[in-house]
Amino acid sequence: MTDDLRYPIGNFSYPGPATPADRRDRISRIERAPAELRAAVRGLSETQLDTRYRPGGWTVRQVLHHVPDSHLNALTRFKLALTEDTPTIRPYDEARWAELGDVRGTPIDTSLRLLEALHERLVILLRSLEPAQFERTLFHPERNATMTLDELLALYAWHGQHHAAHITSLRDREGWGL
């Protein structure tokens, strides 16, 4: 944990080539992320869901709806890289997506159920891959970088924990308990 409210578990960094144990751990973290997010928001009131996790940051509701939006893109990115040679992925404007009507109008349980089903599917895909498939690549234009699927796996394993920590650290600071 860090004192930086933007990155309560630290900023993402890819430590380099992954071992089979690294992959298993990252896939397990992806598998656990929906339950961790569900636990993070359990019992929160509508007012608490509309609280920003940090000054200038998103509300808890926006964070919660963002994760399945992002991880839907993750599944697509994995599949593109597995079926095409170094595809260029399509970035999206996360901040503008967080302002769309479905964020305010969709119950959080809908996004939690979507995330659970999505991660079930993603984990099945990831566990089906051979080690060499994690070396496949895609091009991320916002990063202006080619990424391996190992790096993408590490990123999304971090991403779910990162956003769960936004919520749990807010609960700790506000004394909302878990």
VMD Tcl script that builds the backbone (N, CA, C; Angstrom):
set m [mol new atoms 534]
animate dup $m
set s [atomselect $m all]
$s set {name element resname resid chain x y z} {
  {N N MET 1 A 0.842 -1.184 0.000}
  {CA C MET 1 A 0.000 0.000 0.000}
  {C C MET 1 A 0.884 1.243 0.000}
  {N N THR 2 A 0.358 2.284 -0.660}
  {CA C THR 2 A 1.082 3.548 -0.693}
  {C C THR 2 A 0.159 4.649 -0.152}
  {N N ASP 3 A 0.732 5.816 0.070}
  {CA C ASP 3 A -0.054 6.970 0.516}
  {C C ASP 3 A -0.667 7.723 -0.654}
  {N N ASP 4 A -0.316 7.360 -1.877}
  {CA C ASP 4 A -0.845 8.012 -3.071}
  {C C ASP 4 A -2.254 7.483 -3.323}
  {N N LEU 5 A -3.262 8.327 -3.141}
  {CA C LEU 5 A -4.647 7.890 -3.274}
  {C C LEU 5 A -4.974 7.410 -4.688}
  {N N ARG 6 A -4.227 7.870 -5.680}
  {CA C ARG 6 A -4.455 7.405 -7.052}
  {C C ARG 6 A -4.010 5.965 -7.236}
  {N N TYR 7 A -2.958 5.570 -6.529}
  {CA C TYR 7 A -2.355 4.248 -6.700}
  {C C TYR 7 A -2.148 3.586 -5.337}
  {N N PRO 8 A -3.237 3.164 -4.696}
  {CA C PRO 8 A -3.104 2.635 -3.326}
  {C C PRO 8 A -2.276 1.361 -3.222}
  {N N ILE 9 A -2.140 0.607 -4.312}
  {CA C ILE 9 A -1.266 -0.582 -4.283}
  {C C ILE 9 A 0.006 -0.342 -5.090}
  {N N GLY 10 A 0.245 0.908 -5.463}
  {CA C GLY 10 A 1.397 1.265 -6.282}
  {C C GLY 10 A 1.028 1.293 -7.752}
  {N N ASN 11 A 1.802 2.033 -8.514}
  {CA C ASN 11 A 1.572 2.147 -9.955}
  {C C ASN 11 A 1.946 0.818 -10.617}
  {N N PHE 12 A 1.308 0.529 -11.739}
  {CA C PHE 12 A 1.629 -0.698 -12.458}
  {C C PHE 12 A 3.029 -0.629 -13.044}
  {N N SER 13 A 3.759 -1.706 -12.876}
  {CA C SER 13 A 5.028 -1.875 -13.587}
  {C C SER 13 A 5.159 -3.353 -13.910}
  {N N TYR 14 A 5.624 -3.626 -15.100}
  {CA C TYR 14 A 5.797 -5.007 -15.529}
  {C C TYR 14 A 7.195 -5.454 -15.163}
  {N N PRO 15 A 7.316 -6.504 -14.340}
  {CA C PRO 15 A 8.638 -6.908 -13.860}
  {C C PRO 15 A 9.486 -7.692 -14.853}
  {N N GLY 16 A 8.937 -7.976 -16.030}
  {CA C GLY 16 A 9.741 -8.695 -17.015}
  {C C GLY 16 A 9.185 -10.064 -17.303}
  {N N PRO 17 A 9.961 -10.901 -17.938}
  {CA C PRO 17 A 9.448 -12.207 -18.357}
  {C C PRO 17 A 8.771 -12.960 -17.206}
  {N N ALA 18 A 7.647 -13.591 -17.544}
  {CA C ALA 18 A 6.850 -14.300 -16.545}
  {C C ALA 18 A 7.215 -15.775 -16.500}
  {N N THR 19 A 7.159 -16.321 -15.318}
  {CA C THR 19 A 7.318 -17.763 -15.131}
  {C C THR 19 A 5.921 -18.395 -15.132}
  {N N PRO 20 A 5.843 -19.703 -15.258}
  {CA C PRO 20 A 4.532 -20.351 -15.123}
  {C C PRO 20 A 3.859 -20.025 -13.786}
  {N N ALA 21 A 4.635 -19.936 -12.717}
  {CA C ALA 21 A 4.073 -19.581 -11.404}
  {C C ALA 21 A 3.524 -18.159 -11.408}
  {N N ASP 22 A 4.221 -17.224 -12.070}
  {CA C ASP 22 A 3.722 -15.850 -12.194}
  {C C ASP 22 A 2.371 -15.847 -12.898}
  {N N ARG 23 A 2.277 -16.607 -13.986}
  {CA C ARG 23 A 1.021 -16.652 -14.747}
  {C C ARG 23 A -0.114 -17.222 -13.901}
  {N N ARG 24 A 0.166 -18.314 -13.197}
  {CA C ARG 24 A -0.869 -18.913 -12.346}
  {C C ARG 24 A -1.345 -17.916 -11.294}
  {N N ASP 25 A -0.409 -17.214 -10.681}
  {CA C ASP 25 A -0.762 -16.212 -9.670}
  {C C ASP 25 A -1.600 -15.094 -10.282}
  {N N ARG 26 A -1.224 -14.603 -11.435}
  {CA C ARG 26 A -1.957 -13.501 -12.065}
  {C C ARG 26 A -3.346 -13.945 -12.503}
  {N N ILE 27 A -3.461 -15.134 -13.027}
  {CA C ILE 27 A -4.776 -15.648 -13.417}
  {C C ILE 27 A -5.652 -15.809 -12.172}
  {N N SER 28 A -5.078 -16.286 -11.084}
  {CA C SER 28 A -5.835 -16.415 -9.832}
  {C C SER 28 A -6.287 -15.058 -9.315}
  {N N ARG 29 A -5.459 -14.048 -9.466}
  {CA C ARG 29 A -5.847 -12.695 -9.039}
  {C C ARG 29 A -7.008 -12.182 -9.888}
  {N N ILE 30 A -6.969 -12.467 -11.176}
  {CA C ILE 30 A -8.093 -12.092 -12.049}
  {C C ILE 30 A -9.345 -12.851 -11.626}
  {N N GLU 31 A -9.185 -14.106 -11.298}
  {CA C GLU 31 A -10.324 -14.924 -10.875}
  {C C GLU 31 A -10.951 -14.381 -9.588}
  {N N ARG 32 A -10.140 -13.883 -8.666}
  {CA C ARG 32 A -10.632 -13.374 -7.379}
  {C C ARG 32 A -11.180 -11.949 -7.449}
  {N N ALA 33 A -10.846 -11.204 -8.477}
  {CA C ALA 33 A -11.192 -9.779 -8.533}
  {C C ALA 33 A -12.686 -9.501 -8.380}
  {N N PRO 34 A -13.588 -10.236 -9.041}
  {CA C PRO 34 A -15.013 -9.921 -8.847}
  {C C PRO 34 A -15.460 -10.062 -7.388}
  {N N ALA 35 A -15.029 -11.099 -6.709}
  {CA C ALA 35 A -15.403 -11.281 -5.301}
  {C C ALA 35 A -14.815 -10.174 -4.439}
  {N N GLU 36 A -13.592 -9.751 -4.750}
  {CA C GLU 36 A -12.959 -8.674 -3.980}
  {C C GLU 36 A -13.709 -7.358 -4.174}
  {N N LEU 37 A -14.137 -7.088 -5.406}
  {CA C LEU 37 A -14.910 -5.863 -5.647}
  {C C LEU 37 A -16.282 -5.946 -4.996}
  {N N ARG 38 A -16.921 -7.106 -5.073}
  {CA C ARG 38 A -18.224 -7.279 -4.420}
  {C C ARG 38 A -18.091 -7.028 -2.911}
  {N N ALA 39 A -17.053 -7.592 -2.298}
  {CA C ALA 39 A -16.827 -7.387 -0.866}
  {C C ALA 39 A -16.531 -5.919 -0.558}
  {N N ALA 40 A -15.804 -5.264 -1.455}
  {CA C ALA 40 A -15.431 -3.859 -1.228}
  {C C ALA 40 A -16.638 -2.930 -1.167}
  {N N VAL 41 A -17.690 -3.249 -1.929}
  {CA C VAL 41 A -18.864 -2.358 -1.961}
  {C C VAL 41 A -20.018 -2.861 -1.093}
  {N N ARG 42 A -19.875 -4.045 -0.516}
  {CA C ARG 42 A -20.963 -4.629 0.282}
  {C C ARG 42 A -21.404 -3.660 1.379}
  {N N GLY 43 A -22.704 -3.426 1.418}
  {CA C GLY 43 A -23.281 -2.615 2.487}
  {C C GLY 43 A -23.189 -1.114 2.298}
  {N N LEU 44 A -22.597 -0.650 1.197}
  {CA C LEU 44 A -22.493 0.800 0.998}
  {C C LEU 44 A -23.853 1.384 0.610}
  {N N SER 45 A -24.126 2.562 1.121}
  {CA C SER 45 A -25.357 3.272 0.792}
  {C C SER 45 A -25.211 3.956 -0.564}
  {N N GLU 46 A -26.323 4.431 -1.088}
  {CA C GLU 46 A -26.276 5.176 -2.351}
  {C C GLU 46 A -25.380 6.412 -2.210}
  {N N THR 47 A -25.447 7.078 -1.073}
  {CA C THR 47 A -24.596 8.261 -0.844}
  {C C THR 47 A -23.123 7.858 -0.841}
  {N N GLN 48 A -22.806 6.756 -0.200}
  {CA C GLN 48 A -21.425 6.289 -0.170}
  {C C GLN 48 A -20.957 5.880 -1.569}
  {N N LEU 49 A -21.832 5.237 -2.340}
  {CA C LEU 49 A -21.477 4.866 -3.719}
  {C C LEU 49 A -21.189 6.096 -4.571}
  {N N ASP 50 A -21.787 7.223 -4.222}
  {CA C ASP 50 A -21.581 8.452 -4.981}
  {C C ASP 50 A -20.478 9.326 -4.389}
  {N N THR 51 A -19.672 8.767 -3.501}
  {CA C THR 51 A -18.534 9.462 -2.906}
  {C C THR 51 A -17.303 9.234 -3.762}
  {N N ARG 52 A -16.546 10.288 -3.968}
  {CA C ARG 52 A -15.294 10.174 -4.735}
  {C C ARG 52 A -14.239 9.506 -3.858}
  {N N TYR 53 A -13.498 8.576 -4.456}
  {CA C TYR 53 A -12.493 7.854 -3.674}
  {C C TYR 53 A -11.291 8.743 -3.352}
  {N N ARG 54 A -11.170 9.838 -4.092}
  {CA C ARG 54 A -10.136 10.844 -3.810}
  {C C ARG 54 A -10.606 12.147 -4.430}
  {N N PRO 55 A -10.081 13.288 -3.968}
  {CA C PRO 55 A -10.459 14.554 -4.602}
  {C C PRO 55 A -10.136 14.525 -6.094}
  {N N GLY 56 A -11.118 14.861 -6.917}
  {CA C GLY 56 A -10.934 14.867 -8.364}
  {C C GLY 56 A -11.036 13.499 -9.005}
  {N N GLY 57 A -11.217 12.464 -8.212}
  {CA C GLY 57 A -11.314 11.101 -8.746}
  {C C GLY 57 A -12.757 10.714 -9.022}
  {N N TRP 58 A -12.931 9.486 -9.441}
  {CA C TRP 58 A -14.257 8.960 -9.718}
  {C C TRP 58 A -14.985 8.627 -8.423}
  {N N THR 59 A -16.295 8.493 -8.543}
  {CA C THR 59 A -17.068 7.981 -7.423}
  {C C THR 59 A -16.863 6.474 -7.334}
  {N N VAL 60 A -17.240 5.912 -6.197}
  {CA C VAL 60 A -17.177 4.460 -6.033}
  {C C VAL 60 A -18.013 3.797 -7.132}
  {N N ARG 61 A -19.177 4.346 -7.411}
  {CA C ARG 61 A -20.052 3.806 -8.459}
  {C C ARG 61 A -19.332 3.799 -9.818}
  {N N GLN 62 A -18.679 4.911 -10.153}
  {CA C GLN 62 A -17.968 4.991 -11.426}
  {C C GLN 62 A -16.830 3.973 -11.482}
  {N N VAL 63 A -16.101 3.824 -10.393}
  {CA C VAL 63 A -15.014 2.844 -10.342}
  {C C VAL 63 A -15.576 1.451 -10.582}
  {N N LEU 64 A -16.651 1.138 -9.891}
  {CA C LEU 64 A -17.218 -0.198 -9.997}
  {C C LEU 64 A -17.694 -0.504 -11.411}
  {N N HIS 65 A -18.348 0.445 -12.072}
  {CA C HIS 65 A -18.808 0.204 -13.440}
  {C C HIS 65 A -17.643 0.216 -14.441}
  {N N HIS 66 A -16.588 0.946 -14.111}
  {CA C HIS 66 A -15.417 1.005 -14.992}
  {C C HIS 66 A -14.731 -0.358 -15.146}
  {N N VAL 67 A -14.644 -1.120 -14.075}
  {CA C VAL 67 A -13.867 -2.367 -14.137}
  {C C VAL 67 A -14.420 -3.324 -15.192}
  {N N PRO 68 A -15.735 -3.625 -15.228}
  {CA C PRO 68 A -16.190 -4.502 -16.308}
  {C C PRO 68 A -16.040 -3.863 -17.690}
  {N N ASP 69 A -16.213 -2.542 -17.787}
  {CA C ASP 69 A -15.958 -1.890 -19.080}
  {C C ASP 69 A -14.538 -2.179 -19.542}
  {N N SER 70 A -13.591 -1.984 -18.649}
  {CA C SER 70 A -12.186 -2.192 -18.975}
  {C C SER 70 A -11.891 -3.661 -19.279}
  {N N HIS 71 A -12.451 -4.543 -18.488}
  {CA C HIS 71 A -12.112 -5.954 -18.647}
  {C C HIS 71 A -12.845 -6.597 -19.822}
  {N N LEU 72 A -13.953 -5.990 -20.274}
  {CA C LEU 72 A -14.532 -6.411 -21.558}
  {C C LEU 72 A -13.538 -6.129 -22.669}
  {N N ASN 73 A -12.908 -4.966 -22.598}
  {CA C ASN 73 A -11.869 -4.633 -23.568}
  {C C ASN 73 A -10.683 -5.586 -23.437}
  {N N ALA 74 A -10.368 -5.993 -22.215}
  {CA C ALA 74 A -9.250 -6.922 -22.009}
  {C C ALA 74 A -9.507 -8.243 -22.715}
  {N N LEU 75 A -10.696 -8.809 -22.545}
  {CA C LEU 75 A -11.009 -10.077 -23.207}
  {C C LEU 75 A -10.857 -9.928 -24.715}
  {N N THR 76 A -11.365 -8.843 -25.253}
  {CA C THR 76 A -11.250 -8.597 -26.692}
  {C C THR 76 A -9.787 -8.476 -27.103}
  {N N ARG 77 A -8.992 -7.798 -26.301}
  {CA C ARG 77 A -7.579 -7.616 -26.624}
  {C C ARG 77 A -6.828 -8.944 -26.609}
  {N N PHE 78 A -7.099 -9.776 -25.621}
  {CA C PHE 78 A -6.470 -11.100 -25.603}
  {C C PHE 78 A -6.844 -11.879 -26.851}
  {N N LYS 79 A -8.113 -11.873 -27.202}
  {CA C LYS 79 A -8.565 -12.658 -28.357}
  {C C LYS 79 A -7.982 -12.116 -29.663}
  {N N LEU 80 A -7.904 -10.797 -29.783}
  {CA C LEU 80 A -7.291 -10.225 -30.983}
  {C C LEU 80 A -5.832 -10.672 -31.106}
  {N N ALA 81 A -5.095 -10.589 -30.010}
  {CA C ALA 81 A -3.678 -10.964 -30.058}
  {C C ALA 81 A -3.483 -12.452 -30.309}
  {N N LEU 82 A -4.456 -13.249 -29.909}
  {CA C LEU 82 A -4.354 -14.699 -30.139}
  {C C LEU 82 A -4.725 -15.097 -31.556}
  {N N THR 83 A -5.440 -14.224 -32.261}
  {CA C THR 83 A -5.926 -14.595 -33.595}
  {C C THR 83 A -5.366 -13.737 -34.722}
  {N N GLU 84 A -4.627 -12.693 -34.377}
  {CA C GLU 84 A -4.041 -11.806 -35.385}
  {C C GLU 84 A -2.580 -11.570 -35.038}
  {N N ASP 85 A -1.813 -11.161 -36.014}
  {CA C ASP 85 A -0.406 -10.860 -35.784}
  {C C ASP 85 A -0.250 -9.408 -35.351}
  {N N THR 86 A 0.126 -9.214 -34.116}
  {CA C THR 86 A 0.356 -7.906 -33.502}
  {C C THR 86 A -0.727 -6.893 -33.906}
  {N N PRO 87 A -1.977 -7.167 -33.527}
  {CA C PRO 87 A -3.035 -6.209 -33.855}
  {C C PRO 87 A -2.854 -4.902 -33.086}
  {N N THR 88 A -3.316 -3.828 -33.685}
  {CA C THR 88 A -3.375 -2.549 -32.991}
  {C C THR 88 A -4.725 -2.498 -32.278}
  {N N ILE 89 A -4.686 -2.347 -30.966}
  {CA C ILE 89 A -5.934 -2.316 -30.211}
  {C C ILE 89 A -6.558 -0.928 -30.286}
  {N N ARG 90 A -7.823 -0.876 -30.017}
  {CA C ARG 90 A -8.549 0.381 -30.039}
  {C C ARG 90 A -8.669 0.910 -28.619}
  {N N PRO 91 A -8.038 2.040 -28.334}
  {CA C PRO 91 A -8.204 2.662 -27.020}
  {C C PRO 91 A -9.620 3.242 -26.895}
  {N N TYR 92 A -10.008 3.578 -25.697}
  {CA C TYR 92 A -11.298 4.224 -25.472}
  {C C TYR 92 A -11.122 5.278 -24.388}
  {N N ASP 93 A -12.014 6.233 -24.367}
  {CA C ASP 93 A -11.932 7.341 -23.423}
  {C C ASP 93 A -12.623 6.932 -22.121}
  {N N GLU 94 A -11.844 6.393 -21.193}
  {CA C GLU 94 A -12.384 5.889 -19.932}
  {C C GLU 94 A -13.151 6.963 -19.172}
  {N N ALA 95 A -12.630 8.173 -19.145}
  {CA C ALA 95 A -13.289 9.252 -18.398}
  {C C ALA 95 A -14.668 9.555 -18.972}
  {N N ARG 96 A -14.776 9.581 -20.282}
  {CA C ARG 96 A -16.087 9.852 -20.896}
  {C C ARG 96 A -17.036 8.677 -20.708}
  {N N TRP 97 A -16.511 7.442 -20.763}
  {CA C TRP 97 A -17.358 6.273 -20.513}
  {C C TRP 97 A -17.930 6.340 -19.092}
  {N N ALA 98 A -17.132 6.832 -18.138}
  {CA C ALA 98 A -17.565 6.907 -16.740}
  {C C ALA 98 A -18.675 7.936 -16.527}
  {N N GLU 99 A -18.909 8.782 -17.516}
  {CA C GLU 99 A -19.962 9.807 -17.419}
  {C C GLU 99 A -21.238 9.409 -18.146}
  {N N LEU 100 A -21.245 8.288 -18.850}
  {CA C LEU 100 A -22.415 7.885 -19.626}
  {C C LEU 100 A -23.572 7.473 -18.714}
  {N N GLY 101 A -24.771 7.504 -19.261}
  {CA C GLY 101 A -25.980 7.263 -18.496}
  {C C GLY 101 A -26.064 5.902 -17.847}
  {N N ASP 102 A -25.412 4.908 -18.426}
  {CA C ASP 102 A -25.495 3.579 -17.807}
  {C C ASP 102 A -24.735 3.512 -16.490}
  {N N VAL 103 A -23.792 4.408 -16.271}
  {CA C VAL 103 A -23.048 4.407 -15.016}
  {C C VAL 103 A -23.955 4.870 -13.877}
  {N N ARG 104 A -24.704 5.900 -14.087}
  {CA C ARG 104 A -25.611 6.389 -13.057}
  {C C ARG 104 A -26.854 5.501 -12.970}
  {N N GLY 105 A -27.327 4.973 -14.108}
  {CA C GLY 105 A -28.613 4.304 -14.148}
  {C C GLY 105 A -28.595 2.803 -13.940}
  {N N THR 106 A -27.424 2.182 -13.931}
  {CA C THR 106 A -27.349 0.729 -13.789}
  {C C THR 106 A -27.051 0.370 -12.342}
  {N N PRO 107 A -27.829 -0.540 -11.763}
  {CA C PRO 107 A -27.499 -0.989 -10.401}
  {C C PRO 107 A -26.102 -1.602 -10.370}
  {N N ILE 108 A -25.397 -1.399 -9.261}
  {CA C ILE 108 A -24.029 -1.921 -9.194}
  {C C ILE 108 A -24.010 -3.432 -9.299}
  {N N ASP 109 A -25.065 -4.093 -8.847}
  {CA C ASP 109 A -25.084 -5.552 -8.932}
  {C C ASP 109 A -25.035 -6.035 -10.384}
  {N N THR 110 A -25.590 -5.256 -11.292}
  {CA C THR 110 A -25.535 -5.627 -12.711}
  {C C THR 110 A -24.085 -5.693 -13.176}
  {N N SER 111 A -23.295 -4.694 -12.816}
  {CA C SER 111 A -21.885 -4.699 -13.213}
  {C C SER 111 A -21.093 -5.763 -12.470}
  {N N LEU 112 A -21.468 -6.038 -11.227}
  {CA C LEU 112 A -20.781 -7.111 -10.492}
  {C C LEU 112 A -21.061 -8.465 -11.133}
  {N N ARG 113 A -22.310 -8.720 -11.528}
  {CA C ARG 113 A -22.641 -9.986 -12.183}
  {C C ARG 113 A -21.964 -10.089 -13.544}
  {N N LEU 114 A -21.924 -8.959 -14.273}
  {CA C LEU 114 A -21.226 -8.942 -15.559}
  {C C LEU 114 A -19.753 -9.276 -15.357}
  {N N LEU 115 A -19.137 -8.678 -14.358}
  {CA C LEU 115 A -17.719 -8.924 -14.094}
  {C C LEU 115 A -17.479 -10.383 -13.711}
  {N N GLU 116 A -18.366 -10.955 -12.914}
  {CA C GLU 116 A -18.212 -12.361 -12.532}
  {C C GLU 116 A -18.252 -13.268 -13.759}
  {N N ALA 117 A -19.236 -13.067 -14.624}
  {CA C ALA 117 A -19.346 -13.894 -15.829}
  {C C ALA 117 A -18.169 -13.652 -16.769}
  {N N LEU 118 A -17.799 -12.397 -16.928}
  {CA C LEU 118 A -16.684 -12.042 -17.798}
  {C C LEU 118 A -15.386 -12.673 -17.311}
  {N N HIS 119 A -15.123 -12.606 -16.015}
  {CA C HIS 119 A -13.889 -13.175 -15.482}
  {C C HIS 119 A -13.903 -14.697 -15.546}
  {N N GLU 120 A -15.065 -15.298 -15.390}
  {CA C GLU 120 A -15.145 -16.744 -15.557}
  {C C GLU 120 A -14.686 -17.120 -16.961}
  {N N ARG 121 A -15.187 -16.409 -17.932}
  {CA C ARG 121 A -14.821 -16.663 -19.331}
  {C C ARG 121 A -13.344 -16.354 -19.588}
  {N N LEU 122 A -12.868 -15.232 -19.071}
  {CA C LEU 122 A -11.474 -14.836 -19.264}
  {C C LEU 122 A -10.524 -15.852 -18.631}
  {N N VAL 123 A -10.835 -16.305 -17.441}
  {CA C VAL 123 A -9.978 -17.276 -16.762}
  {C C VAL 123 A -9.937 -18.591 -17.536}
  {N N ILE 124 A -11.070 -19.026 -18.061}
  {CA C ILE 124 A -11.073 -20.248 -18.879}
  {C C ILE 124 A -10.144 -20.078 -20.075}
  {N N LEU 125 A -10.241 -18.938 -20.736}
  {CA C LEU 125 A -9.358 -18.677 -21.876}
  {C C LEU 125 A -7.898 -18.685 -21.442}
  {N N LEU 126 A -7.577 -17.946 -20.394}
  {CA C LEU 126 A -6.189 -17.813 -19.966}
  {C C LEU 126 A -5.588 -19.150 -19.551}
  {N N ARG 127 A -6.369 -19.971 -18.872}
  {CA C ARG 127 A -5.863 -21.278 -18.440}
  {C C ARG 127 A -5.718 -22.252 -19.600}
  {N N SER 128 A -6.342 -21.943 -20.725}
  {CA C SER 128 A -6.227 -22.822 -21.891}
  {C C SER 128 A -4.972 -22.545 -22.721}
  {N N LEU 129 A -4.299 -21.448 -22.442}
  {CA C LEU 129 A -3.167 -21.036 -23.280}
  {C C LEU 129 A -1.905 -21.844 -22.984}
  {N N GLU 130 A -1.169 -22.081 -24.042}
  {CA C GLU 130 A 0.161 -22.672 -23.933}
  {C C GLU 130 A 1.149 -21.550 -23.592}
  {N N PRO 131 A 2.271 -21.884 -22.942}
  {CA C PRO 131 A 3.234 -20.837 -22.577}
  {C C PRO 131 A 3.635 -19.935 -23.740}
  {N N ALA 132 A 3.849 -20.488 -24.918}
  {CA C ALA 132 A 4.278 -19.676 -26.061}
  {C C ALA 132 A 3.223 -18.651 -26.462}
  {N N GLN 133 A 1.970 -18.938 -26.196}
  {CA C GLN 133 A 0.915 -17.994 -26.572}
  {C C GLN 133 A 0.987 -16.707 -25.759}
  {N N PHE 134 A 1.540 -16.762 -24.558}
  {CA C PHE 134 A 1.689 -15.546 -23.749}
  {C C PHE 134 A 2.748 -14.612 -24.319}
  {N N GLU 135 A 3.519 -15.090 -25.287}
  {CA C GLU 135 A 4.525 -14.254 -25.942}
  {C C GLU 135 A 3.951 -13.506 -27.143}
  {N N ARG 136 A 2.712 -13.825 -27.529}
  {CA C ARG 136 A 2.074 -13.105 -28.638}
  {C C ARG 136 A 1.938 -11.643 -28.243}
  {N N THR 137 A 1.813 -10.789 -29.235}
  {CA C THR 137 A 1.867 -9.354 -28.977}
  {C C THR 137 A 0.665 -8.621 -29.567}
  {N N LEU 138 A 0.504 -7.406 -29.046}
  {CA C LEU 138 A -0.430 -6.434 -29.609}
  {C C LEU 138 A 0.228 -5.069 -29.501}
  {N N PHE 139 A -0.273 -4.131 -30.282}
  {CA C PHE 139 A 0.261 -2.768 -30.227}
  {C C PHE 139 A -0.769 -1.887 -29.543}
  {N N HIS 140 A -0.315 -1.175 -28.507}
  {CA C HIS 140 A -1.180 -0.274 -27.748}
  {C C HIS 140 A -0.830 1.162 -28.153}
  {N N PRO 141 A -1.689 1.814 -28.953}
  {CA C PRO 141 A -1.328 3.142 -29.463}
  {C C PRO 141 A -1.213 4.232 -28.391}
  {N N GLU 142 A -1.981 4.141 -27.318}
  {CA C GLU 142 A -1.863 5.157 -26.257}
  {C C GLU 142 A -0.511 5.059 -25.546}
  {N N ARG 143 A -0.009 3.866 -25.421}
  {CA C ARG 143 A 1.295 3.652 -24.800}
  {C C ARG 143 A 2.420 3.748 -25.830}
  {N N ASN 144 A 2.034 3.747 -27.116}
  {CA C ASN 144 A 2.989 3.690 -28.218}
  {C C ASN 144 A 3.981 2.548 -27.997}
  {N N ALA 145 A 3.403 1.375 -27.657}
  {CA C ALA 145 A 4.256 0.242 -27.309}
  {C C ALA 145 A 3.619 -1.075 -27.742}
  {N N THR 146 A 4.477 -2.012 -28.076}
  {CA C THR 146 A 4.055 -3.380 -28.307}
  {C C THR 146 A 4.121 -4.093 -26.971}
  {N N MET 147 A 3.052 -4.824 -26.652}
  {CA C MET 147 A 2.947 -5.526 -25.378}
  {C C MET 147 A 2.755 -7.018 -25.646}
  {N N THR 148 A 3.325 -7.845 -24.787}
  {CA C THR 148 A 3.057 -9.281 -24.856}
  {C C THR 148 A 1.793 -9.584 -24.051}
  {N N LEU 149 A 1.241 -10.765 -24.287}
  {CA C LEU 149 A 0.093 -11.168 -23.480}
  {C C LEU 149 A 0.493 -11.391 -22.028}
  {N N ASP 150 A 1.744 -11.745 -21.770}
  {CA C ASP 150 A 2.215 -11.820 -20.383}
  {C C ASP 150 A 2.092 -10.459 -19.702}
  {N N GLU 151 A 2.486 -9.410 -20.410}
  {CA C GLU 151 A 2.392 -8.066 -19.841}
  {C C GLU 151 A 0.932 -7.663 -19.656}
  {N N LEU 152 A 0.091 -7.990 -20.639}
  {CA C LEU 152 A -1.333 -7.674 -20.529}
  {C C LEU 152 A -1.956 -8.417 -19.345}
  {N N LEU 153 A -1.569 -9.665 -19.150}
  {CA C LEU 153 A -2.052 -10.447 -18.020}
  {C C LEU 153 A -1.671 -9.773 -16.704}
  {N N ALA 154 A -0.432 -9.346 -16.589}
  {CA C ALA 154 A 0.023 -8.670 -15.368}
  {C C ALA 154 A -0.752 -7.369 -15.150}
  {N N LEU 155 A -0.996 -6.635 -16.235}
  {CA C LEU 155 A -1.721 -5.370 -16.137}
  {C C LEU 155 A -3.135 -5.575 -15.595}
  {N N TYR 156 A -3.857 -6.534 -16.134}
  {CA C TYR 156 A -5.241 -6.723 -15.694}
  {C C TYR 156 A -5.324 -7.404 -14.337}
  {N N ALA 157 A -4.343 -8.204 -13.961}
  {CA C ALA 157 A -4.302 -8.733 -12.598}
  {C C ALA 157 A -4.139 -7.581 -11.611}
  {N N TRP 158 A -3.279 -6.640 -11.942}
  {CA C TRP 158 A -3.079 -5.444 -11.117}
  {C C TRP 158 A -4.330 -4.575 -11.117}
  {N N HIS 159 A -4.957 -4.399 -12.270}
  {CA C HIS 159 A -6.050 -3.456 -12.448}
  {C C HIS 159 A -7.227 -3.729 -11.514}
  {N N GLY 160 A -7.640 -4.983 -11.405}
  {CA C GLY 160 A -8.748 -5.306 -10.518}
  {C C GLY 160 A -8.420 -4.994 -9.065}
  {N N GLN 161 A -7.216 -5.356 -8.630}
  {CA C GLN 161 A -6.798 -5.072 -7.254}
  {C C GLN 161 A -6.659 -3.570 -7.014}
  {N N HIS 162 A -6.171 -2.868 -8.009}
  {CA C HIS 162 A -5.993 -1.420 -7.946}
  {C C HIS 162 A -7.327 -0.729 -7.636}
  {N N HIS 163 A -8.370 -1.113 -8.362}
  {CA C HIS 163 A -9.658 -0.452 -8.153}
  {C C HIS 163 A -10.368 -0.941 -6.895}
  {N N ALA 164 A -10.213 -2.204 -6.535}
  {CA C ALA 164 A -10.763 -2.660 -5.254}
  {C C ALA 164 A -10.111 -1.874 -4.115}
  {N N ALA 165 A -8.817 -1.615 -4.219}
  {CA C ALA 165 A -8.114 -0.855 -3.188}
  {C C ALA 165 A -8.570 0.600 -3.143}
  {N N HIS 166 A -8.984 1.181 -4.276}
  {CA C HIS 166 A -9.556 2.523 -4.220}
  {C C HIS 166 A -10.733 2.550 -3.258}
  {N N ILE 167 A -11.566 1.538 -3.367}
  {CA C ILE 167 A -12.786 1.483 -2.557}
  {C C ILE 167 A -12.465 1.132 -1.111}
  {N N THR 168 A -11.645 0.114 -0.890}
  {CA C THR 168 A -11.351 -0.296 0.487}
  {C C THR 168 A -10.548 0.760 1.233}
  {N N SER 169 A -9.661 1.463 0.534}
  {CA C SER 169 A -8.903 2.510 1.230}
  {C C SER 169 A -9.816 3.686 1.582}
  {N N LEU 170 A -10.787 3.992 0.715}
  {CA C LEU 170 A -11.775 5.025 1.045}
  {C C LEU 170 A -12.580 4.594 2.273}
  {N N ARG 171 A -13.022 3.345 2.291}
  {CA C ARG 171 A -13.794 2.846 3.447}
  {C C ARG 171 A -12.967 2.969 4.720}
  {N N ASP 172 A -11.687 2.637 4.649}
  {CA C ASP 172 A -10.822 2.768 5.819}
  {C C ASP 172 A -10.721 4.226 6.265}
  {N N ARG 173 A -10.473 5.117 5.328}
  {CA C ARG 173 A -10.322 6.530 5.663}
  {C C ARG 173 A -11.602 7.129 6.247}
  {N N GLU 174 A -12.747 6.672 5.741}
  {CA C GLU 174 A -14.037 7.224 6.178}
  {C C GLU 174 A -14.616 6.474 7.391}
  {N N GLY 175 A -13.970 5.373 7.790}
  {CA C GLY 175 A -14.478 4.588 8.904}
  {C C GLY 175 A -15.757 3.840 8.584}
  {N N TRP 176 A -15.917 3.445 7.316}
  {CA C TRP 176 A -17.134 2.746 6.875}
  {C C TRP 176 A -17.077 1.246 7.114}
  {N N GLY 177 A -15.958 0.740 7.592}
  {CA C GLY 177 A -15.828 -0.693 7.874}
  {C C GLY 177 A -15.986 -1.548 6.641}
  {N N LEU 178 A -15.684 -2.798 6.786}
  {CA C LEU 178 A -15.852 -3.768 5.682}
  {C C LEU 178 A -16.706 -4.920 6.112}
}
mol reanalyze $m
mol bondsrecalc $m
mol representation Tube
mol addrep $m
